[in-house]
Amino acid sequence: MLTDKTIILGITGGIAAYKAADLASKLTQAGAKVEVVMTKSATEFISPLTFRSLTGRLVVTDMFEPASEFSIEHIALAEAADVVVIAPATANTIAKLAGGIADNILCCTVLATKAPVIVAPAMNVNMYQNSITQDNLAKLKARGFTIVGPEYGRLASGKVGLGRLAEIDKIIGTIKQVLDRNSDLSGKRIVVTAGGTQEPIDPVRHIGNRSSGKMGYAMAEAARDRGAEVKLVTAPTSLPEPAGMEVVHIKTAAEMKRAVAKAVAQADALIMAAAVADYQPKNVAKAKIKKKSPSLTLELIRTPDILAEVKGNFLKVGFAAESEDMVANAKQKLEKKKLDMIVANDITDKDSAFGSDTNKVTLISRDGKIDNLPLLTKREVADRILDKVVGLLKG
């Protein structure tokens, strides 16, 4: 989805400029045509040669000295761009853009482009929180700029606070979201659930499962990259939070049920990829249960059946992780929960087990059609599922 896209990467004079090298490298590896534009102050922090080596393209640093295939740089670059990304964006650059000041090649390019612009601020926490900077960011947002970050953490000054450049994967996720606003799920609202719920036994123990959340996160990111407005309701995972969507964190099945009921209010589709625990302890101990006897008996009761109980006029897609009679059990689940489609996989297959990066699934539609997919990465599986979802939504 980044292949052959022209991305203008603007780099300004902040210590986080060194991180832009990783961004340029990853975008290039993804197939994008990365045109780097550096302010004079940015070249004091990192050499243009670094970006020329990573992208294989000349770097633009001066408005009047052609350094690439473009003749009048700020005009030609602006017209060629599919998206402009400024990372890092200093308080000074943000102020210039908000005030329409075009005294360098980067600001001229932004003012001349009709492409979407993404700004990733990085600066001292006091500079970021200053009301002037906040006003300037508000002006950019009002003009349609997309702001990503900053994040909380240790800064170059030694202080800890908001001001760190957003993680590179988050910036790339935002780029994909912006580029795919007109894709086949554009304008659709998709709710995705992910991870394995945790049902508490006492303050330190819980009943859970081995779900990694990878399939659900792949579904959410794939839907985002195809233009959908995504809400991800996720149980605890070790995965980084995906960019470009609303993420709701929950732990228990009951919490997930409430979050899903709220999220689907205006949804076009619910994709229930979470591994919800089937049972929960009837009574939860208020204090940690001590190891006093050789055995412990827990009385378990059913958790809410979220897919069966959720109400609304939207497409419902479920998942069935089975260890035997996969297709028969999945069909039964589809009918019982009144689903439009179910995704079944055999968890005894090591390539489809919890935690793996691949999956081999069978798609079963309400009309009885069965599609057996080959072994694919979970992201590829997500896109194959969404191909079906697009068709069902059109139908």
Secondary structure, DSSP 4 states (H G I P E B T S, - for coil): --TT-EEEEEE-SSGGGGHHHHHHHHHHHTT-EEEEEE-TTGGGTS-HHHHHHHHSS--B--TTS--SS-SSHHHHHHHH-SEEEEEEE-HHHHHHHHHT---SHHHHHHHH--S-EEEEE---HHHHHSHHHHHHHHHHHHTT-EE---EEEE-TTS-EEEEEPPPHHHHHHHHHHHHTTTSTTTT-EEEEEESB--EESSSS-EE-----SHHHHHHHHHHHHTT-EEEEEE-S-SSPPPSSSEEEE--SHHHHHHHHHHHGGG-SEEEE--B--SEEESS--SSPPP--SS-----EEEPP-HHHH--SSSEEEEEEEESSSHHHHHHHHHHHHT-SEEEEEETTSGGGSTT-SEE-EEEEETTS-EEE--SEEHHHHHHHHHHHHHHHHH-
